[in-house]
Amino acid sequence: MASAREMRMRIRSVDNIAQVTRALEAVSASRVRKAEARVMQTRPYADKAWQVLRHLSRQPAHGIVHPFMTARETVNHILVVLISGDRGLAGAYNTNVMRYTLQSFAEAPAEVSYVAVGRKGRDMLFRRRKNVVAEFSKLPSEPTVADVSAIGRLVMDEYLSGKADQVILVYTDFINLLRQVPRHKQLLPLSFEELPLGSDQADVKPRHPEQGPEPAYIYEPGQQELINSIVPSLTELQIFQAITESLASEHAARMVAMRNATDNAMELSGALRLEYNKARQQAITSDMLDIAGGAEALSQA
């Protein structure tokens, strides 16, 4: 059995750990609220940009097509943008998204290469000896579109140069504080069959079945200029939205993990204090018995 001094040191150590985890929980709770607010702020732009693109694609002069909207006949190379975290202590957040990525592309019909966003995903891909063409880590705690624009430019250059025939985005969808789900989405080429990240389905999709052709409009500037401006911006926005969703998911997972760690530390501290009090009481009782026995011996002498 450990001595009283050793038990006091263990109790002090567990209490210190509980203080750290409680502080990390508070920080993550504050950050997840800000990240959730940023997720909501990007939706109006994504909605309007998608509505304009969808409308332009149905105009009489819809033959004007952007390269990012043209699907390749054969897909020989797939570029996967994997978004993970830079730090641990987030429960199963990083493990889930990495396992999901490996399972999703284990039997891909084409060659797969990766762009790692986050240190944890980069390390896992290196350990598995995957083809990593680029890696981005140490992003700001509250990234802006400018902070992730380099990722968008790299992805678009890879697609335009023909090095990638399809670009897939793997991220963690933030549903609520207790549920975060890994998902993947086709980033390039753009497909009007699925909604972009950050869009509201009720606002983008028509509420009633469409009848007849789309009304024709004259755009200023022209359709080609609009498409050339909106499509790259929407591509970068979807990457930014995926990173924002993943950050919110990471903060939520860390908050829950640190809350569980705090509860476990407090429970362990209580059990250690109980054992310490029992040991201390037993030592006091033993000392009292020794004193009583000595006094009895002296009285009989």
Buried (B, 14 or more C-beta within 10 A) or exposed (E): EEEEEEBBEBBEEBBEBBEBBBEBBEBBBEBBEBBBEBBEEBBEBBBBBBBBBBBBBEBEEEEBEBEBBEEBEEBEBBBBBBBBBBEEBBBEBBBBBBEBBBEBBEEEEEEBBBBBBBBBBBBBBEEEEBEBBBBBBEBEEEBEBEBBBEBBEBBBEBBEEEEBBBBBBBBBBBEEBEEBEBBBBBBBBBEEEEBBBBBBEEBBEEEEEEEEEBEEEEBEEEBBEBBBEBBBBBBBBBBBBBBBBBBBBBBBBBBBBBBEBBEBBBEBBEEBBEBBEEBEEEEEEEEEEEEEEEEEEEEEE
